[in-house]
Structures are given as C-alpha cells and as structure tokens.
C-alpha cells in the first residue's frame, strides 16, 4: 500500500467532488489499486486554509465547505497557499482554483511553485494549461515530477488520455468536438422551441451557466479546451488568439427551424487540424456522430491515419465528474511509480 498526501488549492465544486470520491470510494480504491489517498491541506481564497500533517477527514472537510476552515481541528490554520505547497508534506498538489484565461494567475504560479519543490501536480484549471502548457510541462520534466491535466478538457471523460495513450500510434491528424456543456444544453433546448434568453435562463437556474455566461456562449471556453487538445496531443503551439471564435448568441428561432427542416441540427463545434483552429456553430446532418450529443454531454472525434475517426462521448462538466479526472491522473502517477 502506498499513501499519497494531497493538498487541494481551491475547494469549489471540483475540489469537493474529489473529496467526495475519496470519502465514498477511497477504501475500495486502496484495495483495488494499492493507492491510499489522504488529504492533508486545503487552501481557499475566501475561507482560509487548513493543514494537518496526519490527514483530514473527508466528511469533516465536506461539512465545512463554504465556511471558515479554521473551525476544523488541525495542526495549522490560515497558512498562505505557497507555504502549504512548499512547507507542507503533500506529495501531490491538486490545483483547482478559479480559472483566469487572461494570465493564468495565480494558478500558474502555484503550479510552478509545486513543481519546483518536487511535488507532483494534477489540475482541472484550464488557464495555466491553455496559456503556459509547454513551459509547465518542461519544468515538470526537469524536476522529474508529473503534471496531470486530464480534467481541463472534458471533465471525467478521458479525452486526453485516449488521445495521448491509446491513439498515439494511430496518428491524430484532426479533432472536432462539442467541448462546452452549457452551450450544448442551450442548443438542445432551443431546438425544442425555447428562445435564446429562455434557454440561457434555464441553464443558469440549473447551475450550468454562470451569472456572466460570456465565456461559454461566446465560445471562449471551447476555444481554450481546443488549444489544450492541440498542444498536448497534436504537437501544436497554438495560442488562444490563434483560434477563430464565434459563439451561439446570434442563433435565432428561424435558424433553428431552418436546420430542422433540412434534417440538420445546430452544434457549437470546435475543430483543429494542422492548418487551422476554430470554434463556431455548425449545422450537422442528423447522421453525424456529434449531432446526437444532447444536453450537457460533451463529445470529441479524433481523425487518425490508422483507425479513421474515433468518437468519445461522456460527461464534460460537474464537480464529481471532474473529480474523477483528477483521480485518473493520480492513479496514472501511482501506476508509473509502482508498475501496478
């Protein structure tokens, strides 16, 4: 049995999702894999931080979510994030603080500090990976530690692992995907007759869309994920500004009806190949693999030289779903270290 001590940076839905998985499945995972996961620290922007070298109880952490973490019995409270990263006893830093697509900060600095101090990192934070992946990956290699980024693209659906491990030999030449669950839900509702404002209000009421939905509906979230896919799987060096982006805000009931009458369906599709990258609404024939993907589900089609097109469909958002992506990266690290 090998124990991995985790320090969580950020304790929103994704961090809580991982802790919930550890609470519900930790014992079974330890028995199945030989990896025991122990949370020793949590750092947040609004609710302080807590560090306990012997480990914190998952149930107590979940009960304290959204409140001041100083209420938990522990060795130390309110250490700053860098101190938790560099002075604590965590083996793995789980970086899931809020995303910043302009600079990637402060998450990029946290990841750099962790890697430089010899800690492994797993993250669901798109900002640092979209903006600084090459530099962060090089730092991880130099420090002989792991940087896991599975959770940055399709939540718990293993798009990056499928592409990097199982399809590597097939030669990926292009990708096309539905990478944003919010807009896919809205388009599904608009196809059923809802107006754009009504579909957006529904998505916000269900927690799928933020109060400011611009990142989703204008296509920037999907563009960010497309950059990550291109740079991690296809050897590209794309920047966000290299992606041509158009969102769904201009789609009207008339446009939805015209597509339906032609046996087609509107989808916000992100595509990349060796020459171009774009995110834009497209009318897809109902027979297209991506056309049947509805609600908040995500999907991606890898075009390969050896296998042709391979399509992966699965949940693309949600705290627990993305928590499983973080877990997948942790278990991959465990396998690489133990040969399991």
C-alpha angles and dihedrals in degrees: 000000000000121000121214116198113211131202114195118211103199126015105210125122094305096049091045089047091057092047090049090053091050090049095048102034107017096103093046091047091051090052094045100042108018090239118123115194120208125180110217101168144020124191124189136175097229107025104043126239140278131203127186116170094205092054138267124253112251092219092053092049092051091048090052095048111129093017134086109292090212087084090073120091107246146136094259139010132199098013108161117253097256091052091052089050098046106026101037126084098246118138094194129036112210104204111198104141120139116297122251112190094183100062106352090235143177088011095058091056091049091051092048091050091050095049093046090052091053097256124139115236132210118181143178091190111119097193101071093039096048094045105032110016098127094052093044093048090049091051091050091051092048091051092044092236134120129257111196118193105164093121094060098078119032105004110234094352105101100230096145094044092049090050099042100041113019100032099034093100093047093063114238110226101168143001132207122183153159097236103165120069095191095061092040089056091048093049090049090054093044090053087055090055106273118136120238093256091048093048091049092049090051092049091050093047090052092048094247094114129045123236084256101043097177095112090058105034095042091052100245096121091053090046091053091052091046091056090052092050093048095047098042100039108024103037093244125146097213124165124204090252090058091066118088104224133196122164134203100260094105097053111115134195087255091056091049091049093048091054092048092050089053093051092254138118132213116240132170099238127190114203135180135174135155092291111034146011127206145160117206142135112271134186107234127192111248088244092061112109092234095048093073094055107106140174118009093334119124129210139182133194117206114202109210137181094225105038105021115225120357118187126199121193128186149115111316103185145028134092098262094041091053089042087062089056090055088048091051090056091048092051091047088055089049092053092049092051098043104027088235 
